[in-house]
Amino acid sequence: MPRHITPADALDLQSEASPHALLAFVTIRHPNLTEPIRAVADPFDYLVTEDGQTHLYRGLPFEIRPPTDSDREPVTQMRVPNVTPLIGEAIRESSVRAQVSLAVRSTADFDLSQSPRVELAVRAPIYSFAHFELTDVEADMLELSGTLSLRDYAQEPWPSTRATEGRCPALFR
């Protein structure tokens, strides 16, 4: 997925007569969730076709910024209203990190007269990122917030899985 905006898209977005209002579509995957959480930063629901399947993105006002793009690992912050306690509990009380992806799309790609909004044509997102991990999660009655970052495998111990007596007891007989 591209993490840059093409020059043509940048000019179109900056134009005074641009029909574009940008929408952030976020997908949160976690083993404790039966279905991924799909939300769009808009009051209306949207139907989006990805990988040949149509998914419903629920309208939910949330905050997310593009990740940093420097010599260090990409990092950003995310804040989502805690509309159901199940979301916060599933993510906060697990040792496994949630995976987050974001796609920024234009309202010009959707039929805004329908509810839920439907894509006019399947187009690639203007900006996107995927496989970010949700860390430093804080959840309360009102919101769920955390840091999104890519895992830095250079900092991981190698080999990360070792043959210990607890894991492989037959090797130690």
Buried (B, 14 or more C-beta within 10 A) or exposed (E): EEEEBEEEBEEBBEEEEEEBEEBBBBBBBBEBBEEBBBBBBBEBBBBBEBEEEEBEBBBBEBEBEBBEEEEEEBBBEBBBBBBEEEBBEBBBEBEEBBBBBBBBBBBEBBEEEEEBBBBEEEEEBBBBBEEBBBEEBEBEEEBBBBBBBBEEEEEEEEEEEEEEEEEEEEEEE
